[in-house]
Amino acid sequence: MNEKNIKHSQNFITSKHNIDKIMTNIRLNEHDNIFEIGSGKGHFTLELVQRCNFVTAIEIDHKLCKTTENKLVD
């Protein structure tokens, strides 16, 4: 799934290096509860569920919701 839906203003950060840098700078811990708006393809969501107590991820694009679900189930 490489197509962006223009009407949803989608931009994806997929670089593991960049995701790790962002995760380090926001200083999350295992007690945090996160509300992620615009979970996209789930790259950040996957990292968040590994580092936090609870994550609620919201995405308006149904195709991307399925992509994220599949990523988290694997």
TIVO-288693 format. One record per residue (C-alpha): residue in three letters; residue number from 0; x, y, z. Coordinates in Angstrom, 2 decimals, padded with zeros to 5 digits. Each point is the difference from the previous one (the first is absolute). Last residue first. Example, Ala and Ser with C-alpha at 12.3 -4.5 7.8 and 13.67 -1.06 7.14 Angstrom:
residues 2
 res   n      c1      c2      c3
 Ser   1  013.67 -001.06  007.14
 Ala   0 -001.37 -003.44  000.66
END
This chain:
residues 74
 res   n      c1      c2      c3
 Asp  73  002.01 -010.37  013.42
 Val  72 -003.24  001.26  001.57
 Leu  71  001.28  003.58  000.31
 Lys  70  000.98  000.31 -003.67
 Asn  69 -003.31 -001.50 -001.12
 Glu  68 -001.96  002.50  002.09
 Thr  67  002.10  002.87 -001.38
 Thr  66 -000.65 -001.01 -003.61
 Lys  65 -003.70 -000.49  000.77
 Cys  64 -000.23  003.50  001.44
 Leu  63  001.90  001.29 -003.04
 Lys  62 -002.69 -001.33 -002.31
 His  61 -002.72  001.56  002.18
 Asp  60  001.50  003.49 -000.27
 Ile  59 -001.28  001.97  002.99
 Glu  58  002.73 -001.21  002.39
 Ile  57 -000.11  000.03  003.82
 Ala  56  002.48 -001.87  002.21
 Thr  55 -000.63 -000.59  003.71
 Val  54  003.20 -001.20  001.66
 Phe  53  000.41 -001.45  003.51
 Asn  52  002.95 -000.63  002.33
 Cys  51  002.68  001.33 -002.29
 Arg  50  003.24 -001.11 -001.69
 Gln  49 -000.93 -002.96 -002.22
 Val  48 -003.45  001.38 -000.78
 Leu  47  001.60  003.31 -001.02
 Glu  46  002.49 -001.56 -002.42
 Leu  45 -002.74 -001.83 -001.90
 Thr  44 -002.16  003.13  000.00
 Phe  43  002.85  002.05 -001.44
 His  42  000.24 -002.21 -003.10
 Gly  41 -003.75 -000.61 -000.09
 Lys  40 -000.69  000.83 -003.65
 Gly  39 -001.78  003.22  000.91
 Ser  38 -000.63  000.34  003.74
 Gly  37 -001.69  003.36 -000.50
 Ile  36 -000.71  001.04  003.57
 Glu  35  001.93 -002.04  002.56
 Phe  34 -001.38  000.05  003.55
 Ile  33  002.72 -001.30  002.31
 Asn  32 -000.13 -001.35  003.56
 Asp  31  003.41  000.17  001.66
 His  30  001.10 -002.41  002.76
 Glu  29  002.52 -001.93 -002.13
 Asn  28  001.95  003.15 -000.82
 Leu  27  000.09  002.63 -002.71
 Arg  26  002.79  002.53 -000.38
 Ile  25 -001.20  002.03 -003.01
 Asn  24  003.56  000.39 -001.32
 Thr  23  000.81 -003.70 -000.10
 Met  22 -003.19 -000.81 -001.90
 Ile  21  000.77  002.72 -002.55
 Lys  20  003.52 -001.29 -000.60
 Asp  19 -001.27 -003.60 -000.24
 Ile  18 -002.62  001.01 -002.59
 Asn  17  002.65  001.82 -002.03
 His  16  002.34 -003.02 -000.04
 Lys  15 -002.85 -002.42 -000.74
 Ser  14 -000.87  002.09 -003.07
 Thr  13 -003.74 -000.25 -000.65
 Ile  12 -001.21  003.53  000.62
 Phe  11 -003.23  000.26 -001.98
 Asn  10 -001.86  003.07 -001.21
 Gln   9 -003.74 -000.12 -000.67
 Ser   8 -002.04  003.14 -000.62
 His   7 -003.30 -001.97  000.33
 Lys   6 -001.39  001.29 -003.32
 Ile   5  003.30 -000.90 -001.69
 Asn   4 -000.28 -003.71  000.81
 Lys   3  003.57 -001.23 -000.28
 Glu   2  000.78 -003.12 -001.99
 Asn   1  002.91 -002.18  001.10
 Met   0 -002.01 -002.95  001.26
END
